[in-house]
Amino acid sequence: MSFAFCFDREDDIYQFAYCYPYTYSRLQHYLASLERRNLDYLQREQLGLSVYNTLNDLQRWKREGGNEEKESRMRLQQLGLQ
């Protein structure tokens, strides 16, 4: 992979990221698996359908008071990401 970019402003901060391909289907399966767990901090609802008849949804990730760092770590562990 290669690309060209012109840095046209010296005072801006530029950041680049790369991610391996992640399909819409894979994302929907993952979100459905989270939804089945009835997690109290995740709400998902359908907003509508795209022109390709795919789901456009709204995801709400809630955080209620307490130690944010500890809660984040616990949630990552629950999701199997830590």
N, C-alpha and C positions, 0 to 999 in steps of 0.2 A: 504494500500500500504506500502511496506517496501522494502528496498534495502540495500546492504552493499557496502561500498567504502573504499578503502585503501588510506590514506593520505601518499603518499610516498615522498613528498618534503616539507620541512618546510618553504622554502622561497617562495612558490607559494601561490596564493590566490585562494581559492576554492569557487565556488558559485553553488548553486542548485536552480532549479526552478521547479515548478509544474504547469501544466495547464490542465484544464478539456479537454476532447476529443473534437476536432473541426474537422469536416469532410471536405474533399476536396470539396464536393458539396456545403456545406455551405459557404466556402471561396469563391468559384467561384460566387455564387449568390451575396454575399456581394460586391465583386469587380465589378461585372456587374452593381450593383445599383450605385456604385460610378462613374463608367464610363458613365452611362446615365445622370448624373448630369453635364457633361461637365466641370469638375473642371479644372481650368487653370494650376494647379500645379501637376496634375496626368496624366501620359501617360502610356498606356498599349499596348503591342503588342505581337503577338504570335511568339514564337521562334521555335516551333515545337510540335510534339506529343510524348508522352512517349510510351514505349513498351505496355502499357495498353490502349493506344489510348486516353489518357487524355492530356489536354492542358498544355504545358510548356510555361509560358509567362514571359515577362520582364516588370517590373513596374518601372517607373521613377517618383520619387517624387521630384519636384523642389522647391527651395526656392530662391526667388529673394530678394536681399538687404533689408534694413529696420530693424525694431525691431523684432528680431527672437522670443523673448518670446511672444510679442503681436501677431505676425502672428501665432505662434503655438496655442495660446489660441483661436484665431479666427477660425482656421481650425478645432480644436476639437469641437467648438460650431457648426460649419457648419455640421460636421459629427454626431452631436448629442451625443458626448462623454463627454461633460462637461456642 
